[in-house]
Amino acid sequence: METDIQISSPVMPQHVAIIMDGNGRWAKQKGKIRTFGHKAGVNAVKASVSFAIKNNIAALTLFAFSSENWNRPAEEVGVLMELFRLVLNSEVKKLHKNNVRLRVIGDTSRFDPKLVDKIAKAQNLTANNTGLTLNIAANYGGKWDIVNAALSLCTQVKNGELELSEINETLFHSHTCAFDLPEVDLLIRTGGEQRISNFLLWQLAYAELYFTDLYWPDFNEEVFTQAVANFSERQRRFGLTGEQVSC
């Protein structure tokens, strides 16, 4: 998981999220079936993880499978699930060796029990690692995440464990999937689309957005470098004026 690209930036994002879009269109361009693109996209995942490790990014969250993706053709969904299993088999030990903490965020209850067990073992193996936190968003939706957090808080109030007046943004955040991570600084989306597609709706409140026309299998360290360089040039005001931030 080595890369020769390391950048020096005055402002490095601590949490980067990526919508990995365009696998199917990349495959179609090459006269291949869509699933060929999904398999090719694994190399882009490896490159992204390597870049994040090398540049001391604290958290990388990859949108692998949305809650809406179940509506895709059954064959494609099956290949994605099998690919997920194969990647866990081949990469988890490498991640562990590189001090990466792996987490799968989303509703895994719909997955095959064997895949759920494999996910649990991978998370347990890497749980105490202190380097990059790699989140794989699988059967994830931003609306689901928010509703799930609300239901958890409502249950605590109903059971008398929490006063309604105690609920605030900080407490709500602690019940979301990325509860122990910095809020997303930079969102990257490949594939030319310019939307967030129900991804990390709560966590993207003040994220900087970077869109590229490149399809995901063509994403590499150079493109990641460009995205981070673009991010470092932006003035993040968080509701303040430019003058206030410059002071």
Backbone bond lengths (Angstrom), bond angles and torsions (degrees), N, CA, C in turn:
res aa  C-N    CA-C-N  psi(-1)  N-CA   C-N-CA  omega(-1)  CA-C   N-CA-C  phi
1 M - - - 1.454 - - 1.524 109.81 -
2 E 1.309 116.14 43.61 1.452 120.49 -177.42 1.521 110.16 -98.65
3 T 1.308 116.28 148.81 1.448 122.48 172.97 1.507 108.65 -141.50
4 D 1.316 116.59 146.09 1.456 120.55 -179.46 1.514 112.12 -85.83
5 I 1.342 117.04 -5.01 1.456 119.35 -173.36 1.521 110.57 -96.86
6 Q 1.304 114.61 117.24 1.457 121.68 174.23 1.513 107.20 -133.48
7 I 1.302 117.11 131.22 1.452 119.47 -174.59 1.514 110.67 -112.03
8 S 1.325 114.03 154.09 1.452 120.70 174.59 1.521 107.01 -111.73
9 S 1.300 116.79 118.00 1.460 120.86 -177.89 1.511 109.04 -136.44
10 P 1.333 117.79 139.48 1.460 119.36 178.07 1.521 112.55 -66.96
11 V 1.311 116.54 -22.85 1.458 120.67 -179.52 1.523 108.54 -133.34
12 M 1.315 116.86 100.80 1.459 121.11 178.14 1.516 109.21 -98.13
13 P 1.336 117.59 133.60 1.466 119.10 174.37 1.519 110.71 -65.91
14 Q 1.307 116.40 139.20 1.458 120.32 177.10 1.525 112.62 -89.59
15 H 1.325 115.91 -27.46 1.467 120.18 179.47 1.527 107.60 -133.89
16 V 1.325 115.86 116.45 1.459 122.29 178.19 1.523 108.76 -112.52
17 A 1.329 115.97 133.92 1.459 121.59 175.77 1.525 108.14 -117.48
18 I 1.318 116.27 141.63 1.463 120.35 -178.07 1.527 110.64 -131.07
19 I 1.340 114.71 128.37 1.463 121.05 169.47 1.521 106.50 -93.12
20 M 1.306 116.03 109.62 1.466 122.45 -172.67 1.529 109.08 -86.94
21 D 1.315 116.52 86.48 1.460 121.25 -171.01 1.527 111.07 -112.07
22 G 1.320 115.46 146.58 1.454 121.17 171.54 1.511 115.90 110.00
23 N 1.321 118.49 6.55 1.471 120.09 -179.75 1.526 112.21 -58.51
24 G 1.337 115.52 -46.50 1.461 120.05 -177.19 1.519 112.27 -66.00
25 R 1.328 116.90 -41.98 1.465 120.73 -179.88 1.534 111.10 -68.65
26 W 1.336 116.03 -35.38 1.466 120.85 176.44 1.531 109.67 -61.25
27 A 1.329 115.96 -44.38 1.467 120.41 179.25 1.525 111.34 -65.24
28 K 1.334 116.25 -41.80 1.470 120.34 -179.38 1.514 110.73 -61.68
29 Q 1.336 117.39 -38.92 1.465 121.63 177.50 1.524 111.50 -57.95
30 K 1.307 115.62 -31.16 1.462 121.16 -176.60 1.525 112.23 -96.91
31 G 1.341 116.52 8.37 1.447 120.53 178.80 1.513 113.75 73.83
32 K 1.332 117.02 22.26 1.458 122.17 -178.63 1.524 110.79 -109.67
33 I 1.325 115.97 167.50 1.464 119.95 175.79 1.522 109.53 -77.18
34 R 1.339 116.41 160.09 1.457 121.69 -174.25 1.525 112.92 -56.71
35 T 1.296 116.91 -38.47 1.460 119.57 -176.32 1.528 112.48 -64.76
36 F 1.329 116.94 -24.32 1.466 120.84 174.72 1.524 109.90 -60.77
37 G 1.322 116.10 -37.94 1.460 120.86 178.49 1.512 112.86 -67.67
38 H 1.338 116.93 -38.41 1.466 120.07 178.57 1.532 110.48 -62.75
39 K 1.315 116.25 -41.21 1.468 119.85 179.55 1.529 110.50 -66.52
40 A 1.339 116.95 -39.20 1.463 120.65 179.09 1.519 111.09 -66.47
41 G 1.327 116.86 -29.82 1.461 120.98 -178.63 1.512 114.31 -66.48
42 V 1.324 117.82 -17.23 1.460 121.08 179.41 1.530 110.60 -61.13
43 N 1.321 117.06 -35.98 1.467 119.86 179.53 1.524 111.56 -65.33
44 A 1.322 116.72 -34.87 1.463 120.33 177.12 1.524 110.52 -67.71
45 V 1.323 116.91 -35.38 1.474 120.68 175.71 1.524 109.83 -61.86
46 K 1.318 116.50 -46.46 1.465 120.61 179.93 1.525 110.98 -60.92
47 A 1.325 116.77 -42.23 1.463 120.76 179.83 1.524 110.91 -64.23
48 S 1.316 116.77 -39.80 1.465 120.85 -179.49 1.522 111.42 -66.41
49 V 1.317 116.61 -42.52 1.459 120.76 178.78 1.527 110.17 -64.11
50 S 1.328 116.93 -43.84 1.455 120.91 179.20 1.528 110.97 -60.41
51 F 1.318 116.70 -43.95 1.463 121.24 179.57 1.527 110.46 -62.09
52 A 1.325 116.65 -44.10 1.465 120.66 -178.98 1.528 111.12 -63.25
53 I 1.318 116.82 -41.08 1.470 120.84 178.00 1.525 110.06 -62.91
54 K 1.314 116.19 -49.23 1.458 121.77 -175.95 1.529 112.04 -61.12
55 N 1.328 116.37 -34.39 1.464 121.12 -174.81 1.528 113.47 -102.81
56 N 1.326 116.01 16.32 1.465 122.17 172.77 1.530 113.61 57.07
57 I 1.314 116.37 36.19 1.463 120.48 172.32 1.524 107.44 -74.48
58 A 1.322 116.48 132.57 1.467 120.16 -173.11 1.523 112.68 -72.83
59 A 1.338 116.93 -38.81 1.460 119.88 -175.24 1.522 110.31 -144.13
60 L 1.324 114.92 139.32 1.459 122.78 176.06 1.519 107.55 -129.64
61 T 1.328 116.11 121.81 1.465 120.52 -179.03 1.520 108.98 -116.75
62 L 1.325 116.33 120.57 1.455 122.73 -176.24 1.525 110.21 -110.46
63 F 1.333 115.92 128.98 1.469 121.31 179.94 1.519 107.89 -85.89
64 A 1.324 116.36 98.43 1.455 121.67 -173.93 1.524 113.22 -92.34
65 F 1.330 116.53 -37.43 1.474 120.11 -174.77 1.518 108.02 -157.10
66 S 1.319 116.79 115.28 1.462 120.21 -178.04 1.527 110.47 -86.40
67 S 1.317 115.36 164.54 1.467 119.61 177.83 1.523 111.10 -65.91
68 E 1.337 117.02 -19.43 1.465 121.00 178.04 1.529 112.34 -84.87
69 N 1.335 116.98 -16.15 1.468 120.33 -176.46 1.523 113.77 -68.87
70 W 1.333 117.14 -14.11 1.462 119.15 176.11 1.524 111.06 -62.13
71 N 1.335 117.11 -20.60 1.465 121.05 -178.73 1.525 112.67 -79.84
72 R 1.319 118.11 -3.10 1.455 121.18 176.81 1.537 109.96 -73.50
73 P 1.341 117.80 167.37 1.476 119.80 179.03 1.523 111.55 -53.12
74 A 1.325 115.87 140.08 1.462 121.49 -174.97 1.526 111.99 -56.88
75 E 1.326 117.29 -36.89 1.460 120.22 -179.55 1.528 110.65 -63.60
76 E 1.330 116.32 -42.47 1.458 120.06 -179.86 1.527 110.85 -65.75
77 V 1.330 116.86 -42.56 1.472 120.35 177.95 1.523 109.73 -61.03
78 G 1.326 116.82 -42.34 1.455 120.36 179.65 1.518 112.25 -61.59
79 V 1.319 116.85 -41.25 1.466 120.88 178.59 1.522 110.15 -65.47
80 L 1.328 117.64 -40.47 1.464 120.92 178.73 1.525 111.46 -62.24
81 M 1.333 116.75 -42.18 1.461 120.03 178.93 1.532 111.05 -65.36
82 E 1.332 116.38 -41.36 1.461 120.52 178.84 1.521 110.54 -66.79
83 L 1.318 116.39 -38.30 1.464 120.53 178.73 1.524 110.31 -64.95
84 F 1.306 116.11 -39.83 1.461 121.30 176.98 1.525 109.95 -59.00
85 R 1.329 116.21 -44.91 1.466 120.86 -179.81 1.530 111.09 -64.08
86 L 1.318 116.11 -44.01 1.462 120.45 -178.51 1.531 111.93 -64.94
87 V 1.327 115.98 -40.28 1.461 119.77 179.62 1.525 110.59 -66.50
88 L 1.319 116.90 -39.31 1.468 119.49 176.06 1.526 110.09 -60.12
89 N 1.324 116.08 -42.67 1.465 120.17 -179.87 1.523 112.03 -62.17
90 S 1.328 116.50 -41.17 1.463 120.18 -171.18 1.523 114.23 -90.15
91 E 1.334 118.01 -22.56 1.467 119.43 -169.25 1.529 115.46 -112.95
92 V 1.311 119.24 -19.64 1.461 120.28 -172.48 1.530 111.99 -61.12
93 K 1.323 117.54 -42.91 1.467 119.47 179.77 1.521 111.29 -64.12
94 K 1.339 116.64 -35.72 1.467 120.36 177.17 1.533 110.37 -66.49
95 L 1.330 116.04 -41.81 1.463 119.73 177.47 1.522 110.59 -60.82
96 H 1.318 115.24 -44.10 1.463 120.19 -180.00 1.520 110.86 -61.92
97 K 1.316 116.51 -42.35 1.466 121.20 178.85 1.524 111.42 -61.11
98 N 1.333 116.45 -31.36 1.465 121.69 -179.69 1.527 112.87 -93.10
99 N 1.343 116.51 16.07 1.467 122.21 175.02 1.528 112.92 63.91
100 V 1.336 117.42 29.15 1.460 122.61 179.49 1.521 109.63 -91.27
101 R 1.318 115.46 133.92 1.464 120.85 173.67 1.523 108.28 -95.10
102 L 1.318 116.78 118.06 1.459 121.96 -178.08 1.527 110.28 -97.65
103 R 1.331 115.34 132.87 1.459 120.20 173.69 1.529 109.20 -136.97
104 V 1.305 115.87 143.37 1.461 121.66 173.29 1.519 106.93 -108.52
105 I 1.325 116.32 119.89 1.459 120.51 -179.17 1.526 109.18 -108.74
106 G 1.303 116.10 137.11 1.454 121.82 -177.10 1.515 109.97 134.73
107 D 1.309 115.59 -179.25 1.465 121.66 -178.65 1.523 109.37 -89.78
108 T 1.328 116.28 95.92 1.464 120.44 -176.65 1.523 113.00 -83.27
109 S 1.327 117.63 0.06 1.467 120.47 -175.28 1.529 112.25 -64.05
110 R 1.317 117.28 -21.33 1.463 120.40 -178.11 1.528 112.16 -86.39
111 F 1.320 116.88 -8.95 1.454 120.47 -179.02 1.529 110.93 -77.98
112 D 1.320 115.15 160.65 1.461 121.22 174.65 1.532 109.14 -58.91
113 P 1.335 118.08 137.87 1.467 121.08 -178.45 1.521 114.05 -53.91
114 K 1.333 117.54 -34.62 1.463 120.25 179.40 1.531 110.70 -67.04
115 L 1.330 116.32 -36.83 1.463 120.23 177.57 1.526 110.03 -69.79
116 V 1.318 116.80 -40.35 1.471 121.05 177.67 1.528 110.22 -59.87
117 D 1.337 116.08 -42.23 1.463 120.78 178.79 1.526 111.19 -64.69
118 K 1.317 116.48 -39.99 1.465 121.02 179.44 1.531 110.39 -65.52
119 I 1.336 116.55 -39.87 1.464 121.10 177.16 1.528 110.28 -62.14
120 A 1.329 116.13 -45.25 1.461 120.70 -179.06 1.537 111.27 -61.02
121 K 1.326 116.40 -42.64 1.468 120.14 -179.86 1.525 111.20 -65.71
122 A 1.329 116.94 -38.85 1.468 120.82 178.96 1.523 110.65 -65.66
123 Q 1.315 116.22 -41.42 1.462 120.10 179.89 1.523 110.89 -67.69
124 N 1.312 116.43 -40.47 1.467 120.13 179.29 1.529 111.52 -65.24
125 L 1.331 116.42 -39.81 1.459 120.59 -179.51 1.525 111.47 -61.81
126 T 1.325 116.32 -38.76 1.473 120.67 -173.25 1.523 113.51 -101.46
127 A 1.309 117.48 4.08 1.469 121.57 -170.20 1.518 113.88 -58.45
128 N 1.316 117.76 -33.41 1.468 120.77 -175.54 1.524 113.45 -96.27
129 N 1.313 117.22 5.97 1.457 120.03 178.18 1.523 110.12 -70.32
130 T 1.319 116.03 149.30 1.464 120.80 -170.96 1.529 113.55 -116.74
131 G 1.322 117.06 5.26 1.454 119.89 179.20 1.515 111.39 -89.18
132 L 1.316 116.15 -137.48 1.458 122.14 179.50 1.528 111.26 -58.05
133 T 1.335 116.41 135.26 1.461 121.16 167.76 1.520 107.59 -94.90
134 L 1.323 116.29 117.52 1.460 122.41 179.94 1.520 108.67 -104.94
135 N 1.321 115.25 110.95 1.457 121.12 176.92 1.525 109.50 -97.82
136 I 1.311 116.62 126.87 1.456 121.37 172.63 1.531 106.83 -106.55
137 A 1.317 116.01 112.18 1.471 120.63 179.93 1.524 108.44 -84.43
138 A 1.324 116.40 109.98 1.462 122.24 -175.37 1.528 109.40 -130.64
139 N 1.306 116.33 129.34 1.468 122.17 -168.17 1.531 108.74 49.58
140 Y 1.307 113.78 47.53 1.464 121.62 -177.59 1.525 110.06 -112.01
141 G 1.327 114.60 144.61 1.462 121.84 171.53 1.509 108.49 -145.28
142 G 1.315 117.26 139.61 1.457 120.37 -179.39 1.517 112.74 -61.99
143 K 1.325 116.95 -38.39 1.468 119.94 178.11 1.525 110.28 -65.33
144 W 1.329 116.49 -41.04 1.470 120.84 177.35 1.521 109.94 -59.24
145 D 1.321 117.39 -44.03 1.460 122.27 -178.75 1.529 110.77 -60.03
146 I 1.327 116.33 -44.72 1.469 121.04 -179.18 1.527 110.87 -67.09
147 V 1.323 116.22 -45.06 1.469 119.97 179.60 1.526 110.47 -63.72
148 N 1.321 116.69 -40.52 1.463 121.26 179.60 1.523 111.08 -61.48
149 A 1.347 116.50 -42.36 1.462 120.81 177.57 1.523 110.75 -64.63
150 A 1.336 116.87 -41.56 1.465 120.83 179.69 1.525 111.23 -64.07
151 L 1.330 116.45 -42.10 1.464 120.21 179.19 1.524 111.04 -63.13
152 S 1.334 116.56 -39.98 1.460 120.45 178.98 1.530 111.10 -61.93
153 L 1.322 116.36 -44.53 1.468 120.42 179.42 1.530 110.98 -67.28
154 C 1.324 116.68 -41.17 1.472 120.61 178.79 1.527 111.12 -61.12
155 T 1.324 115.93 -39.13 1.468 120.29 178.66 1.518 110.68 -63.33
156 Q 1.330 116.74 -42.18 1.465 120.52 178.96 1.524 111.41 -64.38
157 V 1.319 117.00 -39.49 1.466 120.95 177.48 1.528 109.89 -65.24
158 K 1.317 116.28 -45.31 1.470 121.77 -179.71 1.522 111.58 -60.26
159 N 1.330 116.71 -37.53 1.463 121.55 -178.47 1.518 113.23 -84.27
160 G 1.321 116.50 1.79 1.457 120.44 179.36 1.506 114.66 76.70
161 E 1.334 116.92 14.59 1.467 121.66 -179.24 1.527 112.34 -88.08
162 L 1.327 115.90 -10.63 1.463 120.15 -174.22 1.521 109.26 -151.06
163 E 1.332 115.93 138.52 1.461 120.89 174.87 1.528 109.12 -86.73
164 L 1.321 115.54 141.98 1.460 120.24 -179.67 1.526 111.12 -56.38
165 S 1.325 115.88 -37.28 1.457 120.97 -177.69 1.540 112.90 -68.46
166 E 1.327 117.27 -13.98 1.470 121.19 -179.42 1.524 112.49 -81.71
167 I 1.318 117.21 -13.73 1.461 120.42 -176.42 1.523 110.19 -75.94
168 N 1.310 115.50 123.85 1.462 121.48 175.65 1.532 108.36 -142.06
169 E 1.324 117.18 -176.36 1.467 120.05 -176.75 1.528 112.02 -62.26
170 T 1.312 116.85 -39.15 1.461 120.29 -178.69 1.526 110.82 -64.42
171 L 1.321 116.46 -44.86 1.459 120.27 179.51 1.527 110.79 -66.36
172 F 1.322 116.48 -41.58 1.466 120.01 178.39 1.519 110.36 -60.16
173 H 1.326 116.06 -45.05 1.465 120.68 -179.78 1.532 111.44 -58.55
174 S 1.320 116.00 -35.60 1.465 120.32 -178.04 1.522 112.76 -66.87
175 H 1.331 117.33 -10.27 1.458 121.28 179.13 1.528 112.32 -106.29
176 T 1.319 117.27 6.15 1.461 120.24 177.29 1.537 109.58 -92.30
177 C 1.320 115.98 170.80 1.464 120.53 -175.39 1.521 113.27 -64.01
178 A 1.324 117.28 -32.76 1.468 120.63 -177.77 1.518 110.59 -102.21
179 F 1.314 116.64 39.98 1.463 123.23 -169.66 1.526 113.92 -60.23
180 D 1.326 118.07 -29.93 1.461 120.54 -173.42 1.526 113.08 -107.42
181 L 1.331 115.97 16.91 1.460 120.43 -177.84 1.523 110.75 -116.22
182 P 1.326 117.59 157.82 1.471 119.33 173.27 1.529 109.31 -61.40
183 E 1.324 117.26 154.01 1.452 119.40 174.24 1.524 108.66 -63.40
184 V 1.320 116.39 154.13 1.460 120.43 -176.38 1.528 110.25 -64.06
185 D 1.335 115.83 127.72 1.458 121.50 175.34 1.520 111.65 -87.82
186 L 1.317 115.91 -41.39 1.462 121.31 -172.88 1.519 110.41 -135.70
187 L 1.339 115.52 126.39 1.465 121.66 172.10 1.518 108.41 -108.68
188 I 1.318 116.01 126.22 1.460 122.47 176.16 1.526 108.29 -111.87
189 R 1.330 116.11 132.80 1.468 119.47 173.15 1.516 108.99 -127.27
190 T 1.320 115.93 127.32 1.455 121.38 175.45 1.527 109.70 -92.97
191 G 1.324 116.15 172.12 1.462 120.56 171.67 1.510 115.66 92.83
192 G 1.324 117.89 -2.08 1.459 120.47 174.70 1.513 116.43 88.62
193 E 1.315 118.88 -14.13 1.466 120.75 177.79 1.529 109.44 -78.20
194 Q 1.336 116.25 149.63 1.461 120.65 -177.69 1.527 109.79 -125.15
195 R 1.313 114.72 68.98 1.465 122.05 175.84 1.523 108.01 -151.60
196 I 1.340 116.32 166.51 1.465 119.17 -176.20 1.527 113.11 -102.50
197 S 1.328 117.79 -8.17 1.468 122.09 167.29 1.522 114.32 51.70
198 N 1.321 116.83 47.43 1.464 121.47 173.69 1.530 112.41 61.81
199 F 1.315 116.25 35.21 1.468 121.96 -177.77 1.530 110.10 -110.06
200 L 1.321 117.63 121.96 1.465 123.03 172.93 1.527 112.64 48.38
201 L 1.326 116.52 48.29 1.464 120.62 -174.57 1.525 112.38 -58.45
202 W 1.308 117.48 -39.92 1.463 121.44 179.58 1.528 110.80 -71.25
203 Q 1.310 116.69 -43.37 1.456 121.84 -171.82 1.534 113.57 -78.73
204 L 1.334 117.92 -15.04 1.460 121.43 -176.96 1.527 113.34 -91.95
205 A 1.313 117.63 11.27 1.467 121.03 -171.93 1.525 113.37 -50.28
206 Y 1.332 118.22 -42.42 1.461 121.53 -179.54 1.525 112.29 -124.44
207 A 1.317 117.05 25.36 1.459 120.27 178.97 1.526 110.54 -72.46
208 E 1.317 115.77 148.02 1.453 121.55 169.68 1.528 107.74 -85.23
209 L 1.329 116.76 138.57 1.459 121.68 -174.97 1.525 110.14 -107.22
210 Y 1.327 115.94 134.87 1.466 121.97 179.75 1.520 108.29 -132.36
211 F 1.330 115.67 120.51 1.461 121.05 -178.91 1.529 110.14 -113.89
212 T 1.327 115.81 138.68 1.460 120.97 176.16 1.522 109.35 -131.16
213 D 1.322 116.13 144.88 1.462 120.85 179.22 1.523 112.68 -75.73
214 L 1.318 117.32 -14.22 1.461 120.03 179.94 1.529 110.80 -62.08
215 Y 1.314 116.11 140.43 1.457 120.31 174.07 1.529 108.91 -77.20
216 W 1.327 116.04 155.16 1.454 120.25 -172.02 1.532 114.04 -55.19
217 P 1.329 121.65 -42.84 1.469 118.94 -179.48 1.541 113.56 -59.78
218 D 1.331 118.05 -19.34 1.461 121.46 178.69 1.527 112.81 -93.72
219 F 1.315 117.49 0.30 1.461 121.00 178.60 1.527 108.48 -73.43
220 N 1.332 116.26 133.97 1.461 120.16 -178.10 1.520 110.30 -147.64
221 E 1.320 115.86 -170.79 1.458 120.36 -176.92 1.528 112.45 -62.84
222 E 1.330 116.49 -35.45 1.461 119.76 179.45 1.520 111.84 -64.24
223 V 1.321 116.59 -41.78 1.467 120.13 179.89 1.527 110.07 -69.18
224 F 1.324 116.64 -39.17 1.465 120.51 176.71 1.536 109.61 -61.18
225 T 1.322 115.96 -41.11 1.460 120.73 177.87 1.524 111.23 -60.15
226 Q 1.331 116.68 -43.68 1.464 121.17 179.12 1.521 111.43 -61.81
227 A 1.337 115.92 -41.77 1.464 119.98 -179.48 1.526 111.42 -64.22
228 V 1.330 116.65 -43.09 1.463 120.78 -179.68 1.527 110.69 -69.56
229 A 1.322 117.24 -37.95 1.463 120.45 177.50 1.529 110.45 -63.28
230 N 1.323 116.80 -41.33 1.457 121.21 176.78 1.520 110.87 -62.40
231 F 1.326 115.73 -42.32 1.468 121.43 178.24 1.527 110.85 -59.78
232 S 1.330 116.48 -43.27 1.458 120.55 -174.69 1.528 112.42 -67.23
233 E 1.335 116.73 -19.31 1.460 120.76 -179.65 1.530 112.84 -87.59
234 R 1.297 117.29 -9.24 1.467 120.61 -176.37 1.530 111.50 -85.65
235 Q 1.299 115.21 148.35 1.465 120.68 175.52 1.528 107.83 -96.48
236 R 1.308 116.49 115.37 1.468 121.44 -178.62 1.533 108.42 -95.54
237 R 1.317 115.80 112.45 1.468 119.86 -170.20 1.527 113.47 -100.10
238 F 1.320 118.78 -22.97 1.474 121.86 178.16 1.531 111.91 49.34
239 G 1.320 116.52 43.40 1.464 121.53 176.10 1.524 114.17 91.45
240 L 1.331 117.31 -10.55 1.451 120.51 178.63 1.527 110.91 -86.07
241 T 1.305 118.00 175.58 1.456 121.12 174.17 1.528 109.04 -87.29
242 G 1.322 115.43 163.36 1.452 119.33 177.45 1.515 111.71 -60.94
243 E 1.321 116.55 -36.80 1.453 120.25 -179.73 1.528 111.54 -65.57
244 Q 1.326 115.89 -39.34 1.467 119.44 179.84 1.529 110.85 -64.71
245 V 1.328 116.88 -40.06 1.455 120.52 -178.94 1.511 111.33 -69.25
246 S 1.317 117.02 -33.18 1.458 121.74 -177.64 1.523 113.31 -74.91
247 C 1.316 116.53 -19.58 1.467 119.64 -177.06 1.534 111.78 -67.43
